[in-house]
Amino acid sequence: GTIQVWLSDGSSNLEDATADGCLSAAETQLAERLTSADRRRSFETARRLGKRAVRQMLEARGESPHTIEILSEDPTGTTSRPVVCVDGLLADLTISITHLDETVAVAVADSGCCIGIDLAQIQQPSQGFAEFWMTDGEQRQIRHSDDPALTASMNWSAREAAFKATGTDEEFRPAHWTVTFDGDQASCFHRGQRQPVQFRFYRVSRTLLLTVAGDEAHVTFHSA
């Protein structure tokens, strides 16, 4: 399969008069619950970018969707991982969303493919942070790597991406995760159990890392 990753750095205007450029009533309701204007803006950008990605994937299959929604609440109102609804029905697609500052990334794949993505700043964590969240082995790998700041960011970002890809836990609990590196290959463990995901790490800019966790699938990139 193929994982399509779409990126927007905030410089492009995704709002237009088409259905994909507007939020549905349910999406608007979700956005209005966010108290931060920056969070709302990122939410809206992610939905518009996600709809563009979904439409392209569906049209490549020969489908012509009328309305696309990306929702992150289950029918009881409980926050959940985002899902795609097409013309009112749950679509056989998997979607993952991440944003940091003004950069937004969306990954879309067929439903049989597990995916999780995460954006992270490339920076060296404080000693206190590392000692609290990372094992002695993880800290040694970071200290002895060629680029400790990058390795530390890859460690943390891999946890978040794997959490999204595997569906473990109802919310992200960093202490449940550990990451080890063998060269440029990463392995992730949840409560000591190795998770069946592969990682790809991409340097989006000098200070920004994108991690894609998922199955053995081809990854393609698209810009908004």
C-alpha positions in Angstrom: 0.0 0.0 0.0 0.9 3.7 0.0 0.9 6.3 2.7 0.2 9.8 1.4 1.7 12.5 3.6 0.5 16.1 3.0 2.4 19.0 4.5 1.4 22.7 5.0 3.7 25.3 6.5 1.0 27.8 7.0 1.9 29.9 4.0 -0.8 28.5 1.7 -4.5 29.3 2.0 -6.6 26.2 2.2 -9.8 28.0 2.8 -12.0 28.2 -0.4 -15.6 28.1 -1.4 -15.6 24.3 -2.1 -16.9 21.8 0.3 -13.4 20.7 1.1 -12.4 24.3 2.0 -15.2 24.6 4.6 -15.8 22.8 7.9 -19.0 20.8 8.4 -21.3 21.6 11.3 -19.8 18.7 13.3 -16.2 19.9 12.5 -17.1 23.5 13.4 -18.5 22.3 16.7 -15.2 20.5 17.5 -13.2 23.6 16.5 -15.2 25.9 18.7 -14.4 23.9 21.8 -10.7 24.8 21.5 -10.0 27.8 23.6 -6.7 28.8 21.9 -7.0 30.7 18.6 -3.8 29.0 17.4 -5.2 25.5 18.2 -8.4 26.4 16.3 -6.4 27.6 13.3 -4.3 24.4 13.3 -7.4 22.3 13.7 -9.1 24.0 10.7 -5.9 23.8 8.5 -5.6 20.1 9.3 -9.2 19.4 8.4 -8.9 21.2 5.1 -5.6 19.6 4.3 -7.0 16.2 5.3 -10.0 16.6 3.0 -7.8 17.4 0.1 -5.7 14.3 0.7 -8.8 12.1 1.1 -10.4 13.4 -2.0 -7.3 12.7 -4.1 -7.0 9.2 -2.8 -10.7 8.4 -3.4 -10.6 9.9 -6.9 -7.6 7.8 -7.7 -9.9 4.8 -7.0 -12.5 6.2 -9.4 -14.8 7.4 -6.6 -16.4 10.9 -6.6 -17.2 11.8 -3.0 -19.7 14.7 -2.4 -18.9 15.5 1.3 -15.9 14.6 3.4 -15.7 15.0 7.2 -12.8 14.3 9.5 -14.1 13.7 13.0 -12.4 13.0 16.3 -15.3 12.1 18.6 -17.2 8.9 18.8 -21.0 8.9 19.0 -21.0 9.3 22.8 -19.0 12.6 22.5 -15.7 11.0 23.7 -12.5 12.2 22.1 -11.1 9.5 19.8 -8.6 9.1 17.0 -9.6 10.9 13.8 -11.8 9.1 11.3 -12.9 9.9 7.8 -16.6 10.0 6.9 -17.6 10.2 3.2 -21.2 11.2 2.3 -22.2 10.4 5.9 -20.6 7.0 6.1 -17.4 5.8 7.7 -14.8 5.5 5.0 -12.3 2.6 4.6 -9.4 4.9 5.1 -6.9 5.5 8.0 -5.9 9.0 8.8 -3.3 10.6 11.2 -2.8 14.3 11.9 -0.1 16.2 13.6 0.7 19.9 13.9 3.4 22.1 15.5 3.3 25.8 15.5 2.1 26.6 11.9 3.2 23.4 10.3 0.5 20.8 9.8 0.9 17.2 8.4 -1.7 14.7 7.5 -1.2 11.1 6.5 -3.8 9.0 4.7 -3.8 5.3 3.8 -6.1 2.4 3.0 -7.9 1.1 6.1 -5.7 -2.0 6.2 -2.6 0.1 6.9 -1.8 1.4 10.4 -0.3 4.8 10.4 0.8 7.4 12.9 2.7 10.7 12.4 4.2 13.2 14.6 6.0 16.5 14.3 8.7 17.4 16.8 11.2 20.2 17.3 14.8 19.0 17.0 16.3 20.0 20.3 18.3 18.5 23.2 16.1 17.7 26.2 17.0 18.9 29.6 18.8 16.5 31.9 15.7 16.4 34.2 13.4 15.6 31.3 15.6 12.8 30.0 16.0 11.3 33.5 12.3 11.4 34.2 11.0 10.0 30.8 13.8 7.9 29.4 15.6 4.8 30.5 19.3 4.7 31.3 19.8 2.8 28.0 17.9 5.4 26.0 19.9 8.2 27.6 23.2 6.4 26.8 22.2 6.0 23.1 21.4 9.7 22.9 24.6 10.8 24.5 26.8 8.5 22.3 25.0 9.3 19.1 26.5 11.6 16.4 23.7 14.1 16.9 22.2 13.8 20.4 19.5 16.5 19.8 18.2 14.7 16.7 18.4 11.3 18.4 16.5 12.5 21.4 13.8 14.1 19.2 13.5 10.9 17.1 13.1 8.9 20.4 10.2 11.1 21.6 8.6 11.5 18.3 8.7 7.8 17.6 6.7 7.2 20.9 3.9 9.6 19.8 3.8 8.2 16.2 3.7 4.6 17.5 0.9 5.4 19.9 -1.2 6.8 17.1 -0.4 3.9 14.8 -1.0 1.0 17.2 -4.0 2.3 19.1 -2.6 1.3 22.5 -3.9 3.1 25.5 -6.7 5.6 25.4 -4.3 8.5 25.8 -0.6 9.0 25.2 1.4 7.9 28.3 5.1 8.5 27.5 6.3 6.4 30.5 4.7 3.3 28.8 7.0 3.6 25.8 10.7 3.0 25.1 12.7 3.4 21.9 16.0 1.8 20.9 18.1 2.4 17.8 20.3 0.0 15.8 22.0 2.3 13.4 19.3 4.3 11.7 16.6 1.6 12.5 14.3 2.3 15.4 12.3 -0.2 17.5 9.5 0.8 19.8 8.3 -1.0 22.9 5.0 -0.5 24.8 5.2 -1.8 28.4 8.1 -4.0 27.2 6.3 -5.5 24.2 7.8 -4.7 20.8 5.4 -3.0 18.5 5.0 -4.2 14.9 5.6 -0.8 13.3 8.3 0.6 11.1 9.6 4.2 11.4 10.6 6.7 8.8 12.2 9.9 10.0 12.2 13.0 7.8 13.9 16.3 8.5 11.3 18.8 7.3 13.6 21.8 8.1 16.7 22.5 10.1 14.8 22.4 13.4 11.7 20.2 12.5 11.4 16.4 12.4 8.5 14.4 10.9 8.1 10.8 12.0 5.9 8.3 10.1 5.1 5.0 11.9 3.2 2.3 10.2 3.3 -0.8 8.0 5.8 -1.6 5.2 4.2 0.9 2.8 5.5 3.3 0.3 5.4 6.9 1.5 4.7 9.8 -0.9 4.8 13.5 0.0 2.5 16.3 -1.2 2.6 20.0 -0.4 -0.5 22.1 0.0 
